[in-house]
Amino acid sequence: MSGNSFYKDWLQKAAEDELSLKAVLSEGAPSTACFLAQQMSEKFLKGLLVYGGNEFPKIHDLVKLGEMLQSAYPGIIDLKLDLQKLSQFYIETRYPADYTEFTKTEAREAYDMAQRIKLFVTSKLG
């Protein structure tokens, strides 16, 4: 679809986040795992935008990114709850005033959500 291979750079960065996320799940803080799941998902979505020849906004709202992809990839609507939940992790894990204690269970759920987004994106890349 895209002659531009810049989308692969986004996928590489997402893969780096995934690698870190897996390491953090076994030994790190659950809040860091939740943040990395959000970051991984954001980069996969931006990669899909670039793959389709679109500009990507400098935002962290996964729901808005999903809405930008919806006309080309209508199935993304099935991931709306995952996108909403993961978007919350960006703010909730970054700033102490907004900090919530996350559990290992929530971190695993965040990982599972990020995996569903990864699967969706990679299934659309030729």
Z-matrix of the N, CA and C atoms (Angstrom, degrees):
N
C 1 1.447
C 2 1.525 1 110.73
N 3 1.305 2 117.51 1 -45.96
C 4 1.453 3 120.97 2 -176.91
C 5 1.520 4 110.42 3 -110.86
N 6 1.325 5 115.73 4 129.65
C 7 1.444 6 119.88 5 174.54
C 8 1.524 7 110.83 6 -76.15
N 9 1.286 8 116.01 7 -15.58
C 10 1.452 9 123.06 8 -178.55
C 11 1.523 10 108.97 9 -85.17
N 12 1.307 11 117.00 10 126.28
C 13 1.467 12 119.46 11 -179.38
C 14 1.524 13 112.24 12 -93.61
N 15 1.339 14 117.73 13 9.40
C 16 1.465 15 121.77 14 179.36
C 17 1.528 16 111.51 15 -57.53
N 18 1.324 17 116.94 16 -29.88
C 19 1.467 18 119.57 17 179.00
C 20 1.528 19 111.06 18 -59.25
N 21 1.334 20 116.82 19 -30.49
C 22 1.463 21 120.28 20 179.62
C 23 1.526 22 111.41 21 -64.86
N 24 1.321 23 116.64 22 -30.92
C 25 1.471 24 120.13 23 176.09
C 26 1.530 25 110.45 24 -63.09
N 27 1.329 26 115.75 25 -41.05
C 28 1.468 27 119.93 26 176.96
C 29 1.526 28 110.76 27 -63.85
N 30 1.320 29 116.35 28 -42.06
C 31 1.467 30 119.98 29 -179.62
C 32 1.524 31 110.71 30 -65.74
N 33 1.332 32 117.18 31 -36.16
C 34 1.462 33 121.03 32 177.74
C 35 1.527 34 110.74 33 -64.77
N 36 1.327 35 116.36 34 -43.48
C 37 1.466 36 119.76 35 178.28
C 38 1.531 37 110.37 36 -64.78
N 39 1.323 38 117.16 37 -38.41
C 40 1.469 39 120.97 38 176.78
C 41 1.521 40 110.19 39 -62.73
N 42 1.341 41 116.76 40 -40.72
C 43 1.467 42 120.83 41 179.20
C 44 1.532 43 110.82 42 -64.71
N 45 1.323 44 117.38 43 -35.78
C 46 1.472 45 120.60 44 176.29
C 47 1.525 46 110.61 45 -64.66
N 48 1.332 47 116.35 46 -42.46
C 49 1.469 48 119.98 47 176.67
C 50 1.525 49 110.58 48 -62.27
N 51 1.325 50 116.27 49 -39.72
C 52 1.465 51 120.40 50 179.45
C 53 1.529 52 110.63 51 -63.57
N 54 1.310 53 116.59 52 -42.62
C 55 1.463 54 120.78 53 178.37
C 56 1.535 55 110.71 54 -60.56
N 57 1.320 56 116.06 55 -45.27
C 58 1.467 57 120.57 56 177.91
C 59 1.522 58 111.07 57 -64.96
N 60 1.317 59 116.27 58 -40.90
C 61 1.460 60 121.16 59 179.31
C 62 1.525 61 110.99 60 -59.01
N 63 1.310 62 117.10 61 -44.45
C 64 1.467 63 120.47 62 179.23
C 65 1.526 64 111.08 63 -61.19
N 66 1.323 65 116.99 64 -40.10
C 67 1.467 66 120.73 65 179.24
C 68 1.524 67 110.70 66 -67.27
N 69 1.317 68 116.41 67 -42.76
C 70 1.467 69 120.75 68 -178.87
C 71 1.523 70 110.90 69 -66.81
N 72 1.320 71 117.46 70 -35.65
C 73 1.465 72 119.76 71 179.09
C 74 1.523 73 111.84 72 -58.53
N 75 1.320 74 116.64 73 -35.06
C 76 1.459 75 118.30 74 -176.97
C 77 1.527 76 112.73 75 -82.42
N 78 1.315 77 118.29 76 -31.16
C 79 1.461 78 118.89 77 -174.65
C 80 1.516 79 116.03 78 -136.20
N 81 1.322 80 118.75 79 -7.89
C 82 1.448 81 120.36 80 -171.81
C 83 1.511 82 115.00 81 -101.10
N 84 1.323 83 113.82 82 -170.28
C 85 1.462 84 121.84 83 -179.36
C 86 1.533 85 110.34 84 -77.87
N 87 1.326 86 117.66 85 133.71
C 88 1.464 87 120.33 86 178.70
C 89 1.530 88 113.34 87 -56.61
N 90 1.336 89 117.80 88 -35.16
C 91 1.468 90 119.25 89 -179.92
C 92 1.529 91 110.74 90 -64.45
N 93 1.317 92 117.43 91 -36.42
C 94 1.463 93 121.01 92 177.74
C 95 1.521 94 110.08 93 -67.08
N 96 1.319 95 117.42 94 -39.54
C 97 1.461 96 121.22 95 177.48
C 98 1.530 97 110.11 96 -62.26
N 99 1.323 98 116.89 97 -42.93
C 100 1.468 99 120.44 98 179.50
C 101 1.528 100 110.56 99 -62.82
N 102 1.329 101 116.89 100 -42.48
C 103 1.460 102 121.13 101 178.18
C 104 1.528 103 110.63 102 -62.28
N 105 1.307 104 116.89 103 -45.62
C 106 1.463 105 120.32 104 -179.51
C 107 1.530 106 111.70 105 -64.59
N 108 1.319 107 117.53 106 -33.97
C 109 1.468 108 120.48 107 176.33
C 110 1.524 109 110.08 108 -63.84
N 111 1.330 110 116.43 109 -40.40
C 112 1.465 111 120.32 110 176.69
C 113 1.522 112 110.14 111 -63.88
N 114 1.323 113 116.83 112 -46.42
C 115 1.462 114 121.17 113 -178.20
C 116 1.522 115 111.70 114 -63.06
N 117 1.313 116 116.53 115 -43.92
C 118 1.459 117 121.71 116 178.21
C 119 1.536 118 109.74 117 -58.00
N 120 1.311 119 115.91 118 -46.99
C 121 1.467 120 121.15 119 -178.75
C 122 1.524 121 111.42 120 -64.39
N 123 1.323 122 116.01 121 -43.32
C 124 1.464 123 120.89 122 179.65
C 125 1.532 124 110.26 123 -58.42
N 126 1.306 125 117.01 124 -44.40
C 127 1.458 126 120.94 125 -177.38
C 128 1.533 127 111.71 126 -70.25
N 129 1.313 128 117.46 127 -36.43
C 130 1.462 129 119.02 128 174.58
C 131 1.526 130 110.63 129 -63.13
N 132 1.327 131 117.33 130 -43.77
C 133 1.467 132 120.58 131 -179.90
C 134 1.527 133 111.21 132 -65.01
N 135 1.317 134 117.38 133 -42.74
C 136 1.466 135 120.16 134 178.57
C 137 1.526 136 110.25 135 -65.93
N 138 1.319 137 117.24 136 -35.13
C 139 1.456 138 120.44 137 174.95
C 140 1.511 139 111.92 138 -60.87
N 141 1.339 140 116.37 139 -40.90
C 142 1.463 141 120.05 140 178.81
C 143 1.528 142 110.98 141 -67.98
N 144 1.314 143 116.92 142 -37.45
C 145 1.473 144 120.10 143 175.40
C 146 1.524 145 110.29 144 -59.75
N 147 1.327 146 116.40 145 -48.67
C 148 1.462 147 121.10 146 -179.03
C 149 1.532 148 110.45 147 -64.36
N 150 1.318 149 116.89 148 -40.22
C 151 1.472 150 122.10 149 177.35
C 152 1.524 151 110.47 150 -55.42
N 153 1.315 152 115.67 151 -39.92
C 154 1.462 153 120.92 152 -179.86
C 155 1.518 154 113.83 153 -80.71
N 156 1.333 155 116.84 154 4.89
C 157 1.457 156 120.55 155 178.39
C 158 1.512 157 114.22 156 82.56
N 159 1.319 158 116.70 157 17.80
C 160 1.465 159 121.36 158 -178.45
C 161 1.517 160 111.41 159 -99.14
N 162 1.314 161 114.31 160 154.69
C 163 1.460 162 120.35 161 170.00
C 164 1.526 163 106.81 162 -76.90
N 165 1.315 164 115.80 163 154.85
C 166 1.458 165 118.41 164 175.64
C 167 1.520 166 107.94 165 -115.98
N 168 1.307 167 116.19 166 139.45
C 169 1.468 168 119.39 167 178.03
C 170 1.524 169 110.33 168 -80.83
N 171 1.304 170 115.87 169 154.95
C 172 1.469 171 120.47 170 177.46
C 173 1.528 172 107.89 171 -87.57
N 174 1.326 173 113.85 172 69.60
C 175 1.462 174 121.79 173 178.79
C 176 1.519 175 107.99 174 -128.94
N 177 1.328 176 114.98 175 165.34
C 178 1.461 177 120.88 176 179.03
C 179 1.526 178 111.77 177 -117.45
N 180 1.327 179 116.40 178 4.94
C 181 1.459 180 122.59 179 -177.47
C 182 1.531 181 109.23 180 -81.34
N 183 1.321 182 115.79 181 106.05
C 184 1.460 183 120.54 182 -177.09
C 185 1.520 184 112.14 183 -67.26
N 186 1.320 185 117.49 184 -29.88
C 187 1.468 186 120.46 185 178.07
C 188 1.526 187 109.18 186 -64.04
N 189 1.329 188 116.85 187 -44.83
C 190 1.470 189 119.76 188 179.16
C 191 1.524 190 111.15 189 -64.71
N 192 1.321 191 117.09 190 -39.53
C 193 1.463 192 119.79 191 176.77
C 194 1.534 193 109.85 192 -62.52
N 195 1.325 194 116.08 193 -41.80
C 196 1.463 195 120.40 194 177.23
C 197 1.516 196 111.91 195 -61.09
N 198 1.333 197 116.43 196 -40.73
C 199 1.468 198 120.36 197 178.76
C 200 1.525 199 110.61 198 -63.68
N 201 1.327 200 117.20 199 -35.76
C 202 1.464 201 121.13 200 178.38
C 203 1.532 202 111.28 201 -66.61
N 204 1.317 203 116.53 202 -27.79
C 205 1.465 204 121.73 203 -178.15
C 206 1.530 205 113.10 204 -91.03
N 207 1.324 206 116.82 205 -14.45
C 208 1.455 207 120.88 206 -168.67
C 209 1.531 208 114.64 207 -61.34
N 210 1.324 209 118.84 208 -36.76
C 211 1.472 210 118.11 209 -178.26
C 212 1.529 211 111.26 210 -67.07
N 213 1.339 212 117.44 211 -38.18
C 214 1.464 213 120.64 212 179.32
C 215 1.528 214 112.30 213 -81.73
N 216 1.336 215 116.34 214 -30.14
C 217 1.472 216 121.97 215 -175.16
C 218 1.531 217 109.26 216 -133.49
N 219 1.345 218 117.51 217 74.21
C 220 1.467 219 120.91 218 -173.83
C 221 1.524 220 114.37 219 -57.48
N 222 1.314 221 118.00 220 -25.91
C 223 1.461 222 120.61 221 -179.46
C 224 1.510 223 114.26 222 -64.42
N 225 1.317 224 116.54 223 -12.16
C 226 1.465 225 119.07 224 -179.41
C 227 1.528 226 111.28 225 -64.40
N 228 1.320 227 116.50 226 -21.47
C 229 1.470 228 120.10 227 178.25
C 230 1.524 229 111.00 228 -58.38
N 231 1.324 230 116.90 229 -28.73
C 232 1.468 231 120.77 230 179.17
C 233 1.530 232 112.27 231 -66.73
N 234 1.315 233 116.79 232 -16.37
C 235 1.467 234 121.21 233 -179.21
C 236 1.526 235 112.71 234 -101.38
N 237 1.325 236 117.02 235 9.18
C 238 1.468 237 120.30 236 -173.49
C 239 1.535 238 112.95 237 -56.63
N 240 1.313 239 118.05 238 -42.30
C 241 1.473 240 119.54 239 179.69
C 242 1.527 241 111.26 240 -64.61
N 243 1.327 242 116.92 241 -39.72
C 244 1.464 243 120.31 242 176.26
C 245 1.522 244 110.47 243 -62.77
N 246 1.329 245 116.42 244 -43.96
C 247 1.459 246 120.64 245 -179.89
C 248 1.528 247 111.38 246 -62.03
N 249 1.336 248 116.42 247 -40.80
C 250 1.465 249 120.48 248 178.90
C 251 1.523 250 111.09 249 -63.75
N 252 1.310 251 116.15 250 -49.11
C 253 1.461 252 120.74 251 -176.93
C 254 1.534 253 110.96 252 -63.75
N 255 1.314 254 116.58 253 -46.90
C 256 1.465 255 119.57 254 -179.03
C 257 1.524 256 111.66 255 -65.28
N 258 1.322 257 118.22 256 -34.91
C 259 1.467 258 120.90 257 178.24
C 260 1.520 259 111.35 258 -59.79
N 261 1.313 260 116.51 259 -37.58
C 262 1.466 261 120.55 260 179.74
C 263 1.519 262 111.37 261 -61.66
N 264 1.319 263 117.00 262 -32.74
C 265 1.457 264 120.25 263 -177.66
C 266 1.517 265 112.72 264 -65.07
N 267 1.333 266 117.89 265 -24.86
C 268 1.456 267 119.11 266 -179.26
C 269 1.524 268 110.56 267 -61.35
N 270 1.322 269 117.33 268 -49.50
C 271 1.462 270 121.19 269 -179.33
C 272 1.520 271 111.32 270 -77.52
N 273 1.332 272 116.12 271 -46.90
C 274 1.462 273 120.60 272 -173.31
C 275 1.527 274 113.67 273 -63.06
N 276 1.319 275 117.97 274 -21.85
C 277 1.461 276 119.85 275 -178.77
C 278 1.524 277 112.32 276 -102.87
N 279 1.313 278 118.62 277 -6.90
C 280 1.459 279 121.18 278 -173.61
C 281 1.523 280 114.21 279 -96.85
N 282 1.307 281 117.22 280 -31.73
C 283 1.454 282 119.79 281 -171.03
C 284 1.524 283 110.61 282 -121.77
N 285 1.335 284 117.12 283 129.03
C 286 1.476 285 120.44 284 -174.91
C 287 1.527 286 114.04 285 -55.65
N 288 1.308 287 118.30 286 -38.21
C 289 1.468 288 120.04 287 -179.18
C 290 1.525 289 111.57 288 -64.30
N 291 1.313 290 116.64 289 -27.25
C 292 1.458 291 121.25 290 -178.67
C 293 1.525 292 111.77 291 -99.28
N 294 1.305 293 116.44 292 2.97
C 295 1.457 294 121.18 293 -171.29
C 296 1.523 295 112.10 294 -69.40
N 297 1.288 296 114.63 295 131.70
C 298 1.456 297 123.22 296 175.00
C 299 1.517 298 106.86 297 -117.60
N 300 1.305 299 117.33 298 144.43
C 301 1.460 300 120.05 299 174.47
C 302 1.522 301 108.47 300 -75.22
N 303 1.306 302 116.37 301 119.76
C 304 1.452 303 120.64 302 177.63
C 305 1.521 304 108.98 303 -100.19
N 306 1.312 305 114.46 304 151.88
C 307 1.460 306 120.42 305 -179.38
C 308 1.528 307 110.01 306 -100.67
N 309 1.317 308 115.27 307 166.15
C 310 1.465 309 119.95 308 174.64
C 311 1.532 310 110.25 309 -60.34
N 312 1.321 311 116.56 310 -35.73
C 313 1.467 312 120.65 311 178.42
C 314 1.523 313 110.45 312 -62.30
N 315 1.329 314 117.35 313 -45.18
C 316 1.468 315 120.45 314 178.24
C 317 1.524 316 111.13 315 -64.20
N 318 1.318 317 116.45 316 -37.09
C 319 1.465 318 120.38 317 178.12
C 320 1.531 319 110.33 318 -63.83
N 321 1.318 320 117.07 319 -42.14
C 322 1.473 321 120.73 320 177.77
C 323 1.535 322 110.40 321 -65.00
N 324 1.328 323 116.62 322 -39.86
C 325 1.465 324 120.24 323 177.92
C 326 1.526 325 110.25 324 -63.59
N 327 1.330 326 116.87 325 -40.10
C 328 1.467 327 121.07 326 177.87
C 329 1.527 328 109.81 327 -62.42
N 330 1.315 329 116.07 328 -41.58
C 331 1.468 330 120.75 329 177.16
C 332 1.527 331 110.09 330 -60.21
N 333 1.334 332 116.67 331 -45.82
C 334 1.468 333 120.94 332 179.99
C 335 1.530 334 111.34 333 -61.34
N 336 1.342 335 116.85 334 -40.63
C 337 1.463 336 120.76 335 178.11
C 338 1.529 337 109.90 336 -63.12
N 339 1.317 338 116.49 337 -45.29
C 340 1.465 339 120.90 338 179.81
C 341 1.532 340 110.77 339 -62.08
N 342 1.315 341 116.51 340 -36.26
C 343 1.465 342 120.22 341 178.07
C 344 1.525 343 111.13 342 -65.97
N 345 1.329 344 117.23 343 -38.17
C 346 1.470 345 119.83 344 178.02
C 347 1.533 346 110.29 345 -64.56
N 348 1.319 347 116.51 346 -39.99
C 349 1.467 348 120.53 347 178.38
C 350 1.525 349 110.14 348 -66.47
N 351 1.329 350 116.53 349 -42.85
C 352 1.456 351 120.35 350 177.28
C 353 1.526 352 110.30 351 -58.37
N 354 1.314 353 117.25 352 -47.37
C 355 1.464 354 121.91 353 -179.64
C 356 1.532 355 111.28 354 -60.02
N 357 1.318 356 115.61 355 -43.52
C 358 1.472 357 119.85 356 178.51
C 359 1.524 358 109.85 357 -59.74
N 360 1.328 359 116.34 358 -50.85
C 361 1.467 360 120.75 359 -176.82
C 362 1.525 361 111.13 360 -62.61
N 363 1.312 362 116.73 361 -49.67
C 364 1.475 363 118.98 362 -175.89
C 365 1.534 364 111.68 363 -65.74
N 366 1.332 365 116.84 364 -26.88
C 367 1.472 366 119.32 365 178.00
C 368 1.529 367 111.79 366 -71.05
N 369 1.326 368 117.33 367 -16.64
C 370 1.471 369 121.60 368 -178.72
C 371 1.522 370 112.77 369 -96.50
N 372 1.312 371 117.39 370 -5.41
C 373 1.471 372 121.20 371 -174.59
C 374 1.519 373 111.80 372 -95.90
N 375 1.326 374 115.89 373 73.73
C 376 1.463 375 122.76 374 175.19
C 377 1.467 376 111.93 375 34.83
